[in-house]
Amino acid sequence: LGPLAYCTALVDFPEDEVEAQDVAGPLVEALAAVERLLAGAEQGIIYRNGARTAIVGLPNAGKSSLLNALLRVERAIVTPIPGTTRDTLEETANLGGVPVALVDTAGIAETDDPVERLGVARSRQALAQADLALLVVDITKVPDDEERAVAALTEGKPTVLVLNKLDLLAAGRPQADVAREWSSVRDAPFDATVLVSARTGEGIDALAQEIARLLLGGAVVAGEPLVTSARHRDALARAAEHLRDALAGHARGVSADLLAVDITAAVAALGEITGETVGDDLLNTIFSRFCIGK
């Protein structure tokens, strides 16, 4: 309230001598504090609300087995028969502290079966609605046009390339070669590539960590409280904008009344979070800091 009290005193009590105060310093500190909170806001919202991850790929790539491995429980039916999963199946798992809705989908492939076509349509819809995609491929095969067609559907969305069936990898074949071979299955680079065996569980912990990392957009901001409400995030963004405007105005030498407008707007935005208003506090600050009416 210091800078606002100072500007208000200059405007409302022009006949009194108002001792000069530092305006820019406190505004810079306030802006830095707001920006630190904003930096972790998206992470906080994901921690609170969770995120959706679609598991997609060709039939028999091991998508349902991967869902079971991430859940640590046999939730999806798994058979060697391609097309066993014909509808989406959604379960929630805690991955790295993040509640993640994992959506197992039917294999995306051309089919004449009307039921399978419905399943494929729902798979595409689940992918479109997801925050993150897990593209599951069978590394005992080689990338082909069908694999590329499915991979193309993930373009423009954060995607982990999951190289499955690591337990069946030919002895002596370097994992790096496998990753390099499959990395070209789509034009855009993948956000992460993880080799796993959904059957044995190898690589599943590493995959869970990558999912959490990508959904959070990096490491959690240490030592700062996390904003978990989209409404609070938006209020902080408005406060930051008004503080920047106030600092820019101060640098240009604008009048105290114009500075007070931006500072008041910033305080009001923060008040939407704290429930506080300036009112009496502003007057108390003015009369305690400045020789008004004395």
Protein Blocks (a to p, Z undefined) as FASTA:
>chain_A
ZZmmmmmmmmmmmmbccddddfklmmmmmmmmmmmmmmmmmmmmmmmnopadddeddehi
ommmmmmmmnopafbccdfbehkamcdcdddddeehiacdddddddddddfbfklmmmmm
mmmmmmmmpmbdcddddfkbccdfklmmmmmmmgoiacddddehklmgcghiafklmmmm
mmmmpmbdcfbdcdddfknopoklmmmmmmmmmmnopacdehiacdfbfklmmmmmmmmm
mmmmmmmmmmnopafklmmmmmmmmmmmmmmmnopafklmmmmmmmmmpcghZZ
